[in-house]
């Protein structure tokens, strides 16, 4: 998440933008451009993409930032290309070549290799990552020539499909859980094939239910901004689009007020347990609530209704 710089010209604007992040800039740089175009007082992105990568980057504005964690934890899909026969210091094309090996693999071997990665697997996070060690990002330590021990992480690969293969170039599509490093996956595929590999291109095509067809480019946003800021606001998605996995609970006026005042409400035998989207009987979203096994509802995260 990011939120730097304040100005009296900045405004309260709420919603979710599905940005098509371009290659060559960091996720935070893209976020700041979006925030400036919208003049949004508060903004944050959901799930970083490396400068090398492009694709779906949900940007939460205003009150939507309160619920961004549910997108940060979402499943994702990527299209990736890697070069076989070469390993690099960073695991991608931005690093220096460490080793070159001959490539002697066929599609059958690749299919057998891919099958080994589907399901729950362990990954060791790369040194060139934003994870921190004693308060310092790993990539800073890596640039200083230092390497520290990283604990393996449990991630899930739901689908791994070969898209194309020729000579030393391999492309695949992968659907995976949060926390999956595609650079590491490319390196591990190369290691299992016995020739080594590094990532050369990466595009994120989905985050949860958001797909690349929904995404807008920075250039498209700039054109809309020239037509008037209302054009930008019109393409924002409601905050609730990040919360469709939770059932909806409609509250009457008095119950809505009590929840917003921090009171608990006994629902009785509603059949609901766990998180739910709270809506007024007028169809206005007021936040997330949580129902305990005894049928008591309490606010979990509420929209700001004061403005």
Secondary structure as the mmCIF struct_conf table of DSSP 4:
data_model
#
loop_
_struct_conf.conf_type_id
_struct_conf.id
_struct_conf.beg_label_comp_id
_struct_conf.beg_label_asym_id
_struct_conf.beg_label_seq_id
_struct_conf.end_label_comp_id
_struct_conf.end_label_asym_id
_struct_conf.end_label_seq_id
TURN_TY1_P TURN_TY1_P1 UNK A 8 UNK A 9
STRN STRN1 UNK A 11 UNK A 11
STRN STRN2 UNK A 15 UNK A 21
HELX_LH_PP_P HELX_LH_PP_P1 UNK A 22 UNK A 22
TURN_TY1_P TURN_TY1_P2 UNK A 23 UNK A 24
BEND BEND1 UNK A 25 UNK A 25
HELX_RH_AL_P HELX_RH_AL_P1 UNK A 27 UNK A 38
TURN_TY1_P TURN_TY1_P3 UNK A 39 UNK A 39
STRN STRN3 UNK A 40 UNK A 40
BEND BEND2 UNK A 41 UNK A 42
STRN STRN4 UNK A 43 UNK A 45
BEND BEND3 UNK A 46 UNK A 47
TURN_TY1_P TURN_TY1_P4 UNK A 51 UNK A 52
STRN STRN5 UNK A 53 UNK A 61
HELX_RH_3T_P HELX_RH_3T_P1 UNK A 62 UNK A 67
TURN_TY1_P TURN_TY1_P5 UNK A 68 UNK A 68
HELX_RH_AL_P HELX_RH_AL_P2 UNK A 69 UNK A 72
TURN_TY1_P TURN_TY1_P6 UNK A 73 UNK A 73
BEND BEND4 UNK A 74 UNK A 74
STRN STRN6 UNK A 76 UNK A 84
TURN_TY1_P TURN_TY1_P7 UNK A 85 UNK A 85
STRN STRN7 UNK A 86 UNK A 88
BEND BEND5 UNK A 89 UNK A 91
STRN STRN8 UNK A 92 UNK A 92
TURN_TY1_P TURN_TY1_P8 UNK A 93 UNK A 94
BEND BEND6 UNK A 95 UNK A 95
HELX_LH_PP_P HELX_LH_PP_P2 UNK A 96 UNK A 96
STRN STRN9 UNK A 97 UNK A 100
HELX_RH_AL_P HELX_RH_AL_P3 UNK A 107 UNK A 115
TURN_TY1_P TURN_TY1_P9 UNK A 116 UNK A 117
BEND BEND7 UNK A 118 UNK A 118
STRN STRN10 UNK A 119 UNK A 124
HELX_LH_PP_P HELX_LH_PP_P3 UNK A 125 UNK A 126
BEND BEND8 UNK A 127 UNK A 130
STRN STRN11 UNK A 132 UNK A 133
TURN_TY1_P TURN_TY1_P10 UNK A 134 UNK A 135
STRN STRN12 UNK A 136 UNK A 137
HELX_RH_AL_P HELX_RH_AL_P4 UNK A 138 UNK A 143
TURN_TY1_P TURN_TY1_P11 UNK A 144 UNK A 145
STRN STRN13 UNK A 152 UNK A 166
TURN_TY1_P TURN_TY1_P12 UNK A 167 UNK A 168
STRN STRN14 UNK A 169 UNK A 176
TURN_TY1_P TURN_TY1_P13 UNK A 178 UNK A 179
HELX_RH_AL_P HELX_RH_AL_P5 UNK A 182 UNK A 193
TURN_TY1_P TURN_TY1_P14 UNK A 194 UNK A 194
BEND BEND9 UNK A 195 UNK A 195
STRN STRN15 UNK A 197 UNK A 207
TURN_TY1_P TURN_TY1_P15 UNK A 208 UNK A 209
STRN STRN16 UNK A 210 UNK A 211
HELX_RH_3T_P HELX_RH_3T_P2 UNK A 212 UNK A 214
STRN STRN17 UNK A 216 UNK A 216
HELX_RH_AL_P HELX_RH_AL_P6 UNK A 218 UNK A 227
HELX_RH_AL_P HELX_RH_AL_P7 UNK A 229 UNK A 234
TURN_TY1_P TURN_TY1_P16 UNK A 235 UNK A 235
HELX_LH_PP_P HELX_LH_PP_P4 UNK A 236 UNK A 236
STRN STRN18 UNK A 237 UNK A 237
HELX_LH_PP_P HELX_LH_PP_P5 UNK A 238 UNK A 238
HELX_RH_3T_P HELX_RH_3T_P3 UNK A 239 UNK A 242
TURN_TY1_P TURN_TY1_P17 UNK A 244 UNK A 245
BEND BEND10 UNK A 246 UNK A 246
STRN STRN19 UNK A 247 UNK A 251
HELX_RH_AL_P HELX_RH_AL_P8 UNK A 253 UNK A 260
TURN_TY1_P TURN_TY1_P18 UNK A 261 UNK A 262
STRN STRN20 UNK A 265 UNK A 266
BEND BEND11 UNK A 269 UNK A 269
STRN STRN21 UNK A 274 UNK A 280
TURN_TY1_P TURN_TY1_P19 UNK A 281 UNK A 282
BEND BEND12 UNK A 283 UNK A 283
STRN STRN22 UNK A 285 UNK A 291
TURN_TY1_P TURN_TY1_P20 UNK A 293 UNK A 294
BEND BEND13 UNK A 295 UNK A 295
STRN STRN23 UNK A 296 UNK A 302
#
